[in-house]
Amino acid sequence: MAPEYAFLTRWRVRATAKEVAEVLGDAPSLARWWPSVYLDVTELSPGDPTTHVGRVIDLYTKGWLPYTLRWKFTVTESRPPQGFSLVAEGDFEGTGVWTITEDGDYVDATYDWRIAANKPLLRYGTLVMRPIFAANHRWAMARGLESLELELRRRRARTAAERDAVPAPPGPTFRSH
């Protein structure tokens, strides 16, 4: 049986739940606004036109470690703007649940990611490498928060000049196919 990983990430950002849900739910744009992790994103099926339940997204991803992952996810539940759930398969399998809650001018976005590793590096190196893989996940999610804040600034820009003044999101540490 593949090793289990459970990661709970909490982001707090000045935004509305609707704004955060729109960014996180825009899976085809992940490679544009979160390029440090999402190297290539392809929508295989759009799913339901309103909820995106059944949407299938093919991904090529990485963290700061020198390996990449190929996987896809299917949206299994949609609770706009409070979040959505997905099932992952490929180099790892499992579930992810985004929960988005407004708190005044802020949003708390929590990602509960529970996966089993199928990629040999992750699967067989788990006992020794677990702390390094956990650090890699924390790095990826920290880049995600940084990228989300920049994407919110871009989407809120009222003019092209304002939009152009927003810095680019952090890029990948390496890129290899």
C-alpha positions as CSV (number, residue, x, y, z in Angstrom):
1,M,0.0,0.0,0.0
2,A,1.3,3.5,-0.9
3,P,2.4,5.8,2.0
4,E,-0.2,8.3,3.2
5,Y,0.4,12.0,3.4
6,A,-2.0,14.5,5.1
7,F,-1.4,18.2,4.7
8,L,-3.6,20.9,6.1
9,T,-2.9,24.4,4.8
10,R,-4.5,27.6,6.0
11,W,-4.4,30.9,4.1
12,R,-5.7,34.2,5.3
13,V,-6.1,36.9,2.7
14,R,-7.9,40.2,2.4
15,A,-10.7,39.3,0.0
16,T,-14.3,38.1,-0.3
17,A,-15.1,34.4,-0.4
18,K,-16.5,34.9,-4.0
19,E,-13.1,36.4,-5.1
20,V,-11.1,33.6,-3.7
21,A,-13.5,30.9,-4.9
22,E,-13.3,32.3,-8.4
23,V,-9.5,32.2,-8.5
24,L,-9.2,28.8,-7.0
25,G,-12.0,27.4,-9.1
26,D,-10.4,28.7,-12.3
27,A,-8.3,25.5,-12.8
28,P,-7.3,26.2,-16.4
29,S,-5.6,29.4,-15.2
30,L,-3.4,27.7,-12.5
31,A,-0.3,27.7,-14.7
32,R,-0.7,31.5,-15.3
33,W,-1.2,32.7,-11.7
34,W,0.6,29.9,-9.8
35,P,3.5,29.1,-12.1
36,S,5.9,28.1,-9.4
37,V,3.9,24.8,-8.9
38,Y,1.7,24.4,-12.0
39,L,3.9,23.9,-15.1
40,D,1.1,22.7,-17.4
41,V,-2.6,22.5,-17.0
42,T,-5.1,21.0,-19.4
43,E,-8.9,20.8,-19.0
44,L,-9.9,17.3,-20.2
45,S,-13.6,17.7,-19.4
46,P,-15.4,20.9,-18.2
47,G,-18.0,19.0,-16.1
48,D,-21.2,20.7,-15.2
49,P,-21.4,24.2,-16.7
50,T,-22.6,25.8,-13.5
51,T,-20.9,23.9,-10.7
52,H,-17.9,22.3,-12.5
53,V,-18.7,19.0,-10.8
54,G,-17.2,16.3,-13.0
55,R,-14.5,18.7,-14.3
56,V,-11.3,16.8,-15.1
57,I,-8.0,18.7,-15.1
58,D,-4.7,17.1,-16.2
59,L,-1.6,18.6,-14.4
60,Y,2.2,18.7,-14.6
61,T,3.4,20.1,-11.2
62,K,6.5,20.6,-9.0
63,G,7.7,22.1,-5.8
64,W,11.2,23.3,-4.9
65,L,12.6,19.7,-5.0
66,P,14.0,18.5,-8.4
67,Y,11.2,16.2,-9.4
68,T,7.9,16.7,-11.1
69,L,4.5,15.1,-10.7
70,R,1.9,14.1,-13.4
71,W,-1.6,13.8,-12.1
72,K,-5.2,14.8,-12.7
73,F,-8.1,15.8,-10.5
74,T,-11.8,15.5,-10.8
75,V,-14.1,18.0,-9.0
76,T,-16.5,15.9,-7.0
77,E,-18.4,18.6,-5.0
78,S,-18.9,22.3,-5.4
79,R,-20.1,24.7,-2.7
80,P,-19.7,28.2,-4.2
81,P,-18.3,30.3,-2.7
82,Q,-17.5,28.1,0.3
83,G,-15.2,25.8,-1.6
84,F,-15.0,22.5,-3.5
85,S,-13.7,19.0,-3.3
86,L,-11.7,16.9,-5.7
87,V,-10.3,13.4,-6.2
88,A,-6.7,13.1,-7.5
89,E,-5.1,10.3,-9.4
90,G,-1.7,9.7,-11.1
91,D,1.6,10.1,-9.3
92,F,-0.5,10.4,-6.2
93,E,-4.1,9.5,-5.4
94,G,-6.4,10.9,-2.8
95,T,-8.7,13.8,-2.0
96,G,-8.5,17.6,-1.6
97,V,-11.0,19.8,0.0
98,W,-11.0,23.6,-0.2
99,T,-13.0,25.4,2.5
100,I,-13.4,29.1,2.1
101,T,-14.9,31.2,5.0
102,E,-15.3,35.0,5.2
103,D,-14.2,36.7,8.4
104,G,-14.9,40.4,8.0
105,D,-12.6,41.9,5.4
106,Y,-10.6,38.6,5.3
107,V,-11.1,35.1,4.0
108,D,-9.7,32.0,5.6
109,A,-9.1,29.4,2.9
110,T,-8.2,25.9,4.2
111,Y,-6.9,23.1,2.0
112,D,-7.2,19.5,3.4
113,W,-5.0,17.4,1.1
114,R,-4.9,13.6,1.8
115,I,-2.9,11.6,-0.7
116,A,-1.2,8.3,-1.2
117,A,2.1,8.4,-3.2
118,N,2.4,6.4,-6.4
119,K,5.6,8.0,-7.8
120,P,8.5,5.7,-6.8
121,L,10.5,8.6,-5.3
122,L,7.7,9.5,-3.0
123,R,6.6,6.0,-2.3
124,Y,9.9,4.3,-1.5
125,G,11.6,7.3,0.1
126,T,8.9,8.1,2.5
127,L,10.4,7.1,5.8
128,V,13.6,9.1,5.3
129,M,12.2,11.8,3.1
130,R,8.8,12.5,4.7
131,P,10.0,15.7,6.4
132,I,11.5,16.9,3.2
133,F,8.3,16.1,1.2
134,A,6.3,18.0,3.9
135,A,8.6,21.0,3.5
136,N,8.2,20.9,-0.2
137,H,4.4,21.0,0.2
138,R,4.7,23.9,2.6
139,W,6.9,25.7,0.1
140,A,4.4,25.1,-2.7
141,M,1.5,26.3,-0.7
142,A,3.4,29.4,0.5
143,R,4.0,30.3,-3.2
144,G,0.3,29.7,-3.8
145,L,-0.7,32.2,-1.1
146,E,1.7,34.7,-2.6
147,S,0.4,34.1,-6.1
148,L,-3.2,34.3,-5.0
149,E,-2.6,37.7,-3.4
150,L,-1.0,38.9,-6.7
151,E,-3.8,37.4,-8.8
152,L,-6.4,39.2,-6.6
153,R,-4.6,42.5,-7.2
154,R,-4.6,41.8,-11.0
155,R,-8.3,41.0,-11.0
156,R,-9.1,44.1,-9.0
157,A,-7.1,46.5,-11.2
158,R,-9.3,49.1,-12.7
159,T,-6.9,50.0,-15.5
160,A,-4.4,48.3,-17.7
161,A,-1.6,50.4,-16.0
162,E,-2.7,49.2,-12.6
163,R,-2.8,45.6,-13.8
164,D,0.7,46.0,-15.4
165,A,2.1,47.3,-12.1
166,V,1.3,44.1,-10.3
167,P,4.5,42.0,-10.1
168,A,4.6,38.6,-11.8
169,P,4.0,35.6,-9.6
170,P,7.0,33.6,-8.4
171,G,8.2,31.1,-11.1
172,P,9.4,27.5,-10.8
173,T,12.7,26.6,-9.3
174,F,13.4,24.5,-12.4
175,R,11.4,23.2,-15.4
176,S,11.9,19.8,-16.9
177,H,9.7,17.6,-19.0
